[in-house]
Amino acid sequence: METALKIAFATTDMETVNQHFGSAESFAIYAVDMEDSQFLEAAQFGVLSQDGNEDKLSVKIDLLDGCAAVYCQAVGGSAINQLIAKNIQPVKVHEGGKIKDLITDLQNEMKAGPSSWLAKAISQHKGPDPDRFKKMEDEGWDE
């Protein structure tokens, strides 16, 4: 699954998205590509309140480094700004959304033509095209 994206889900039961980002007790992290998904890890934080304490956000955001998205029930403005600055797309889902269904939806979107955030995440994961300079030369670019 070398082309897979890392996706996090705010969850307490590892089956449904049932947590607000800031007060999430745990995240289930998966590798997801068009055809397959693989559970990578569960990150546990314990019980946290939705108190506006910004310090708790940095620990979670650092843990999600390398993730393309985090699915949660809700996410505050400060967290959204910090996540986007790290190229992590926050995705709000309805209470009780099943992780396996959300992964299937994401895979279907990958196959059908990704949305802008997903296309950006896929392109960042791939890295630069090693033939890009040859293509520019073929198009007539010159120094």
CYANA upper distance limits for C-alpha pairs under 8 A (distance plus 0.5 A):
  1 MET  CA     31 ALA  CA      8.00
  1 MET  CA     32 VAL  CA      8.34
  1 MET  CA     33 ASP  CA      7.45
  1 MET  CA     36 ASP  CA      8.36
  3 THR  CA     33 ASP  CA      7.03
  3 THR  CA    125 HIS  CA      7.80
  3 THR  CA    126 LYS  CA      7.63
  4 ALA  CA     31 ALA  CA      5.93
  4 ALA  CA     32 VAL  CA      5.38
  4 ALA  CA     33 ASP  CA      4.88
  4 ALA  CA     34 MET  CA      8.49
  5 LEU  CA     31 ALA  CA      5.93
  5 LEU  CA     32 VAL  CA      5.74
  5 LEU  CA     33 ASP  CA      6.82
  5 LEU  CA     67 CYS  CA      7.39
  5 LEU  CA     68 ALA  CA      6.69
  5 LEU  CA    121 ALA  CA      8.26
  5 LEU  CA    122 ILE  CA      7.77
  5 LEU  CA    125 HIS  CA      7.77
  6 LYS  CA     29 ILE  CA      7.21
  6 LYS  CA     30 TYR  CA      6.11
  6 LYS  CA     31 ALA  CA      5.06
  6 LYS  CA     32 VAL  CA      6.86
  6 LYS  CA     66 GLY  CA      7.21
  6 LYS  CA     67 CYS  CA      5.00
  6 LYS  CA     68 ALA  CA      6.28
  6 LYS  CA     69 ALA  CA      7.89
  7 ILE  CA     29 ILE  CA      6.14
  7 ILE  CA     30 TYR  CA      5.81
  7 ILE  CA     31 ALA  CA      6.82
  7 ILE  CA     32 VAL  CA      7.50
  7 ILE  CA     67 CYS  CA      5.87
  7 ILE  CA     68 ALA  CA      6.33
  7 ILE  CA     69 ALA  CA      5.67
  7 ILE  CA     70 VAL  CA      6.47
  7 ILE  CA     71 TYR  CA      8.32
  8 ALA  CA     27 PHE  CA      6.50
  8 ALA  CA     28 ALA  CA      6.11
  8 ALA  CA     29 ILE  CA      4.85
  8 ALA  CA     30 TYR  CA      6.89
  8 ALA  CA     64 LEU  CA      7.81
  8 ALA  CA     67 CYS  CA      7.25
  8 ALA  CA     69 ALA  CA      6.74
  8 ALA  CA     70 VAL  CA      5.03
  8 ALA  CA     71 TYR  CA      6.70
  9 PHE  CA     17 VAL  CA      6.57
  9 PHE  CA     27 PHE  CA      5.72
  9 PHE  CA     28 ALA  CA      5.66
  9 PHE  CA     29 ILE  CA      6.89
  9 PHE  CA     70 VAL  CA      6.10
  9 PHE  CA     71 TYR  CA      5.24
  9 PHE  CA     72 CYS  CA      6.75
  9 PHE  CA     99 ILE  CA      7.73
 10 ALA  CA     17 VAL  CA      5.97
 10 ALA  CA     18 ASN  CA      7.02
 10 ALA  CA     19 GLN  CA      5.72
 10 ALA  CA     20 HIS  CA      7.56
 10 ALA  CA     21 PHE  CA      6.94
 10 ALA  CA     24 ALA  CA      6.36
 10 ALA  CA     25 GLU  CA      8.18
 10 ALA  CA     26 SER  CA      6.54
 10 ALA  CA     27 PHE  CA      5.10
 10 ALA  CA     28 ALA  CA      7.19
 10 ALA  CA     70 VAL  CA      7.77
 10 ALA  CA     71 TYR  CA      6.67
 10 ALA  CA     72 CYS  CA      5.63
 10 ALA  CA     73 GLN  CA      8.30
 11 THR  CA     15 GLU  CA      7.71
 11 THR  CA     16 THR  CA      6.50
 11 THR  CA     17 VAL  CA      5.38
 11 THR  CA     18 ASN  CA      5.71
 11 THR  CA     19 GLN  CA      6.02
 11 THR  CA     24 ALA  CA      7.44
 11 THR  CA     25 GLU  CA      7.67
 11 THR  CA     26 SER  CA      6.20
 11 THR  CA     27 PHE  CA      6.12
 11 THR  CA     28 ALA  CA      7.21
 11 THR  CA     72 CYS  CA      8.40
 12 THR  CA     16 THR  CA      8.26
 12 THR  CA     17 VAL  CA      8.40
 12 THR  CA     18 ASN  CA      7.30
 12 THR  CA     19 GLN  CA      7.71
 12 THR  CA     24 ALA  CA      8.29
 12 THR  CA     25 GLU  CA      6.83
 12 THR  CA     26 SER  CA      6.43
 12 THR  CA     27 PHE  CA      8.20
 14 MET  CA     27 PHE  CA      8.32
 14 MET  CA     28 ALA  CA      6.57
 14 MET  CA     99 ILE  CA      8.24
 15 GLU  CA     98 LYS  CA      6.36
 15 GLU  CA     99 ILE  CA      6.04
 15 GLU  CA    100 LYS  CA      7.89
 16 THR  CA     96 GLY  CA      5.84
 16 THR  CA     97 GLY  CA      5.88
 16 THR  CA     98 LYS  CA      4.85
 16 THR  CA     99 ILE  CA      5.78
 17 VAL  CA     71 TYR  CA      7.51
 17 VAL  CA     72 CYS  CA      6.41
 17 VAL  CA     73 GLN  CA      7.16
 17 VAL  CA     93 VAL  CA      7.91
 17 VAL  CA     95 GLU  CA      7.12
 17 VAL  CA     96 GLY  CA      6.22
 17 VAL  CA     97 GLY  CA      5.90
 17 VAL  CA     98 LYS  CA      6.90
 17 VAL  CA     99 ILE  CA      6.95
 18 ASN  CA     72 CYS  CA      7.48
 18 ASN  CA     73 GLN  CA      6.65
 18 ASN  CA     95 GLU  CA      6.17
 18 ASN  CA     96 GLY  CA      6.23
 18 ASN  CA     97 GLY  CA      8.04
 19 GLN  CA     23 SER  CA      7.47
 19 GLN  CA     24 ALA  CA      5.65
 19 GLN  CA     25 GLU  CA      8.07
 19 GLN  CA     72 CYS  CA      6.36
 19 GLN  CA     73 GLN  CA      6.08
 19 GLN  CA     74 ALA  CA      7.98
 20 HIS  CA     24 ALA  CA      6.09
 20 HIS  CA     72 CYS  CA      6.19
 20 HIS  CA     73 GLN  CA      5.58
 20 HIS  CA     74 ALA  CA      5.25
 20 HIS  CA     75 VAL  CA      6.53
 21 PHE  CA     72 CYS  CA      6.25
 21 PHE  CA     73 GLN  CA      7.76
 21 PHE  CA     74 ALA  CA      6.70
 21 PHE  CA     75 VAL  CA      5.71
 21 PHE  CA     76 GLY  CA      8.33
 21 PHE  CA     79 ALA  CA      8.45
 22 GLY  CA     48 LEU  CA      8.33
 22 GLY  CA     49 SER  CA      8.45
 22 GLY  CA     50 GLN  CA      6.85
 22 GLY  CA     56 LYS  CA      7.78
 22 GLY  CA     57 LEU  CA      6.76
 22 GLY  CA     75 VAL  CA      7.22
 22 GLY  CA     76 GLY  CA      7.98
 22 GLY  CA     79 ALA  CA      7.95
 23 SER  CA     47 VAL  CA      7.72
 23 SER  CA     48 LEU  CA      5.30
 23 SER  CA     49 SER  CA      5.89
 23 SER  CA     50 GLN  CA      5.92
 24 ALA  CA     45 PHE  CA      7.87
 24 ALA  CA     47 VAL  CA      8.05
 24 ALA  CA     48 LEU  CA      7.38
 25 GLU  CA     44 GLN  CA      6.43
 25 GLU  CA     45 PHE  CA      5.34
 25 GLU  CA     46 GLY  CA      5.29
 25 GLU  CA     47 VAL  CA      5.90
 25 GLU  CA     48 LEU  CA      7.12
 26 SER  CA     42 ALA  CA      7.27
 26 SER  CA     43 ALA  CA      5.76
 26 SER  CA     44 GLN  CA      4.81
 26 SER  CA     45 PHE  CA      6.12
 26 SER  CA     46 GLY  CA      7.72
 27 PHE  CA     42 ALA  CA      6.14
 27 PHE  CA     43 ALA  CA      5.69
 27 PHE  CA     44 GLN  CA      7.27
 28 ALA  CA     39 PHE  CA      8.00
 28 ALA  CA     40 LEU  CA      8.29
 28 ALA  CA     41 GLU  CA      6.61
 28 ALA  CA     42 ALA  CA      5.13
 28 ALA  CA     43 ALA  CA      7.13
 29 ILE  CA     39 PHE  CA      6.72
 29 ILE  CA     40 LEU  CA      6.05
 29 ILE  CA     41 GLU  CA      5.83
 29 ILE  CA     42 ALA  CA      6.68
 29 ILE  CA     43 ALA  CA      8.37
 30 TYR  CA     37 SER  CA      7.06
 30 TYR  CA     38 GLN  CA      5.95
 30 TYR  CA     39 PHE  CA      4.93
 30 TYR  CA     40 LEU  CA      5.63
 30 TYR  CA     41 GLU  CA      7.68
 31 ALA  CA     37 SER  CA      5.98
 31 ALA  CA     38 GLN  CA      5.66
 31 ALA  CA     39 PHE  CA      6.97
 31 ALA  CA     40 LEU  CA      7.07
 32 VAL  CA     36 ASP  CA      6.56
 32 VAL  CA     37 SER  CA      4.86
 32 VAL  CA     38 GLN  CA      7.10
 32 VAL  CA    103 ILE  CA      7.76
 32 VAL  CA    107 GLN  CA      7.95
 33 ASP  CA     37 SER  CA      6.83
 33 ASP  CA    107 GLN  CA      7.04
 33 ASP  CA    110 MET  CA      8.39
 34 MET  CA    107 GLN  CA      5.31
 34 MET  CA    108 ASN  CA      7.79
 34 MET  CA    110 MET  CA      6.46
 34 MET  CA    111 LYS  CA      6.81
 35 GLU  CA    107 GLN  CA      7.42
 37 SER  CA    103 ILE  CA      8.04
 53 ASN  CA     57 LEU  CA      8.25
 54 GLU  CA     58 SER  CA      7.78
 55 ASP  CA     59 VAL  CA      7.82
 56 LYS  CA     60 LYS  CA      7.26
 57 LEU  CA     61 ILE  CA      6.53
 57 LEU  CA     79 ALA  CA      7.24
 58 SER  CA     62 ASP  CA      6.42
 59 VAL  CA     63 LEU  CA      6.73
 60 LYS  CA     64 LEU  CA      6.81
 61 ILE  CA     65 ASP  CA      7.01
 61 ILE  CA     82 GLN  CA      8.10
 61 ILE  CA     83 LEU  CA      7.08
 64 LEU  CA     88 ILE  CA      8.40
 65 ASP  CA     86 LYS  CA      7.81
 65 ASP  CA     88 ILE  CA      8.40
 66 GLY  CA     88 ILE  CA      8.39
 67 CYS  CA     88 ILE  CA      6.58
 68 ALA  CA     87 ASN  CA      7.21
 68 ALA  CA     88 ILE  CA      5.40
 68 ALA  CA     89 GLN  CA      6.64
 68 ALA  CA    118 LEU  CA      8.37
 68 ALA  CA    121 ALA  CA      6.28
 69 ALA  CA     88 ILE  CA      5.36
 69 ALA  CA     89 GLN  CA      4.82
 69 ALA  CA     90 PRO  CA      6.17
 69 ALA  CA     91 VAL  CA      7.37
 70 VAL  CA     88 ILE  CA      7.38
 70 VAL  CA     89 GLN  CA      6.76
 70 VAL  CA     90 PRO  CA      5.54
 70 VAL  CA     91 VAL  CA      6.50
 71 TYR  CA     90 PRO  CA      6.60
 71 TYR  CA     91 VAL  CA      5.16
 71 TYR  CA     92 LYS  CA      6.40
 71 TYR  CA     93 VAL  CA      7.16
 72 CYS  CA     90 PRO  CA      7.92
 72 CYS  CA     91 VAL  CA      6.79
 72 CYS  CA     92 LYS  CA      5.72
 72 CYS  CA     93 VAL  CA      6.47
 73 GLN  CA     92 LYS  CA      5.78
 73 GLN  CA     93 VAL  CA      5.68
 73 GLN  CA     94 HIS  CA      6.53
 73 GLN  CA     95 GLU  CA      6.53
 74 ALA  CA     92 LYS  CA      6.18
 74 ALA  CA     93 VAL  CA      8.11
 75 VAL  CA     79 ALA  CA      6.93
 75 VAL  CA     80 ILE  CA      7.09
 75 VAL  CA     90 PRO  CA      8.01
 75 VAL  CA     92 LYS  CA      7.88
 76 GLY  CA     80 ILE  CA      6.71
 77 GLY  CA     81 ASN  CA      6.80
 78 SER  CA     82 GLN  CA      6.82
 79 ALA  CA     83 LEU  CA      6.47
 80 ILE  CA     84 ILE  CA      6.57
 80 ILE  CA     90 PRO  CA      7.05
 81 ASN  CA     85 ALA  CA      6.64
 82 GLN  CA     86 LYS  CA      7.05
 83 LEU  CA     87 ASN  CA      6.88
 83 LEU  CA     88 ILE  CA      5.50
 83 LEU  CA     89 GLN  CA      7.09
 83 LEU  CA     90 PRO  CA      7.46
 84 ILE  CA     88 ILE  CA      5.72
 84 ILE  CA     89 GLN  CA      6.44
 84 ILE  CA     90 PRO  CA      8.16
 87 ASN  CA    121 ALA  CA      8.25
 89 GLN  CA    117 TRP  CA      7.41
 93 VAL  CA     97 GLY  CA      7.04
 97 GLY  CA    101 ASP  CA      7.92
 97 GLY  CA    102 LEU  CA      7.61
 98 LYS  CA    102 LEU  CA      6.77
 99 ILE  CA    103 ILE  CA      6.63
100 LYS  CA    104 THR  CA      6.76
101 ASP  CA    105 ASP  CA      6.67
102 LEU  CA    106 LEU  CA      6.63
103 ILE  CA    107 GLN  CA      6.65
104 THR  CA    108 ASN  CA      6.66
105 ASP  CA    109 GLU  CA      6.70
106 LEU  CA    110 MET  CA      6.73
107 GLN  CA    111 LYS  CA      6.84
108 ASN  CA    112 ALA  CA      6.54
109 GLU  CA    113 GLY  CA      6.35
109 GLU  CA    114 PRO  CA      5.75
109 GLU  CA    115 SER  CA      7.97
110 MET  CA    114 PRO  CA      5.50
110 MET  CA    118 LEU  CA      8.23
114 PRO  CA    118 LEU  CA      5.96
114 PRO  CA    119 ALA  CA      5.81
115 SER  CA    119 ALA  CA      6.48
116 SER  CA    120 LYS  CA      6.64
117 TRP  CA    121 ALA  CA      6.71
118 LEU  CA    122 ILE  CA      6.60
119 ALA  CA    123 SER  CA      6.65
120 LYS  CA    124 GLN  CA      6.61
121 ALA  CA    125 HIS  CA      6.62
122 ILE  CA    126 LYS  CA      6.78
123 SER  CA    127 GLY  CA      6.93
124 GLN  CA    128 PRO  CA      8.46
128 PRO  CA    132 ARG  CA      8.13
131 ASP  CA    135 LYS  CA      6.75
132 ARG  CA    136 MET  CA      6.74
133 PHE  CA    137 GLU  CA      6.66
134 LYS  CA    138 ASP  CA      6.65
135 LYS  CA    139 GLU  CA      6.75
136 MET  CA    140 GLY  CA      7.01
136 MET  CA    141 TRP  CA      5.92
137 GLU  CA    141 TRP  CA      5.52
137 GLU  CA    142 ASP  CA      7.35
